[in-house]
Amino acid sequence: MNENNCTAAFSILGKKWNGEIINIMLKAKEPIRFSDISGELNACSQKVLTERLKELETTGIIERVSLDNSSRFLYALTESGKAMKELMYSINQWADIHLK
C-alpha cells in the first residue's frame, strides 16, 4: 500500500460533503444536475458545493458534461468514481452499525 495514495484518498473523502456528493451520484445512476445535488444537500451552500464539485472533477472522480452545447451542465461519475461504489457501501454499512 502506498501511504501517499492512502493519504490522498482520505484527503478527498475527509472533506465535508464529498462523501455525500459521491453517494448522491451513485444513487442517481445517471448524470445529475447541480440543482438536484444541491437539493439533497440542504445545509451545503451553493458556493461550497461548486468548490467540491470542481475538486472532485480535478481528482477525476466526476466529470462535468455539457447539456446540448449550452451553458447548462450535468455531473457524472467517471469510471474512477463508479469504482468507489463498494467502498461507499462499506462506509455506509459501518456507519449504520457503529455510529448510533
C-alpha positions as MATLAB code, in Angstrom:
seq = 'MNENNCTAAFSILGKKWNGEIINIMLKAKEPIRFSDISGELNACSQKVLTERLKELETTGIIERVSLDNSSRFLYALTESGKAMKELMYSINQWADIHLK';
ca = [
       0.000    0.000    0.000;
       1.352    3.395   -0.975;
       0.963    5.731    2.012;
       0.891    8.825   -0.200;
      -2.052    7.447   -2.171;
      -3.845    6.494    1.042;
      -3.316    9.991    2.428;
      -4.640   11.491   -0.811;
      -7.730    9.257   -0.699;
      -8.501   10.247    2.902;
      -7.951   13.883    1.987;
     -10.647   13.596   -0.694;
     -13.137   11.581    1.365;
     -12.452   13.538    4.537;
     -13.605   16.844    3.096;
     -17.045   17.806    4.230;
     -19.741   16.982    1.632;
     -17.529   14.937   -0.726;
     -18.745   11.567    0.524;
     -22.339   12.706    0.405;
     -21.922   14.080   -3.120;
     -20.462   10.766   -4.266;
     -23.300    8.848   -2.557;
     -25.905   11.047   -4.267;
     -24.281   10.473   -7.635;
     -24.030    6.720   -7.067;
     -27.761    6.593   -6.271;
     -28.617    8.668   -9.350;
     -27.017    6.133  -11.740;
     -27.011    8.766  -14.497;
     -25.719   12.312  -14.939;
     -27.331   14.704  -12.477;
     -27.969   18.447  -12.428;
     -26.343   20.808   -9.954;
     -29.770   21.735   -8.597;
     -30.580   18.075   -7.904;
     -27.342   17.613   -5.953;
     -27.957   20.888   -4.128;
     -31.492   19.800   -3.254;
     -30.125   16.721   -1.494;
     -27.586   18.780    0.471;
     -29.775   21.427    2.068;
     -27.128   22.582    4.553;
     -24.396   22.956    1.912;
     -24.123   26.396    0.316;
     -24.020   26.634   -3.463;
     -20.550   28.173   -3.242;
     -19.182   25.230   -1.249;
     -20.967   22.722   -3.497;
     -19.415   24.367   -6.558;
     -15.965   24.141   -4.937;
     -16.427   20.490   -4.009;
     -17.643   19.553   -7.489;
     -14.597   21.267   -9.030;
     -12.288   19.413   -6.630;
     -13.923   16.071   -7.415;
     -13.615   16.864  -11.113;
      -9.917   17.724  -10.713;
      -9.282   14.413   -8.938;
     -11.008   12.500  -11.734;
     -13.928   11.224   -9.663;
     -16.608   13.160  -11.522;
     -16.899   14.865  -14.875;
     -18.933   17.843  -15.961;
     -20.948   17.154  -19.092;
     -22.303   19.934  -21.300;
     -26.023   19.688  -21.934;
     -26.703   20.260  -25.648;
     -23.706   22.595  -26.049;
     -25.358   25.141  -23.765;
     -24.193   26.767  -20.566;
     -26.074   24.072  -18.619;
     -24.152   21.130  -17.261;
     -24.736   17.726  -15.756;
     -22.367   15.936  -13.412;
     -21.491   12.278  -13.826;
     -19.211    9.830  -12.078;
     -16.166    8.771  -14.054;
     -15.067    5.137  -14.077;
     -12.865    6.041  -11.107;
     -15.902    7.453   -9.294;
     -18.048    4.435  -10.130;
     -15.288    2.205   -8.752;
     -15.996    3.759   -5.336;
     -19.392    2.027   -5.142;
     -18.282   -0.853   -2.903;
     -16.159    1.452   -0.752;
     -19.045    3.838   -0.160;
     -21.397    0.919    0.534;
     -18.950   -0.407    3.138;
     -18.601    3.010    4.769;
     -22.387    3.380    4.911;
     -22.791   -0.082    6.444;
     -20.081    0.560    9.011;
     -21.732    3.877    9.955;
     -25.144    2.230   10.304;
     -23.706   -0.317   12.734;
     -21.179    1.695   14.709;
     -22.387    5.296   14.714;
     -25.583    5.229   16.685;
];
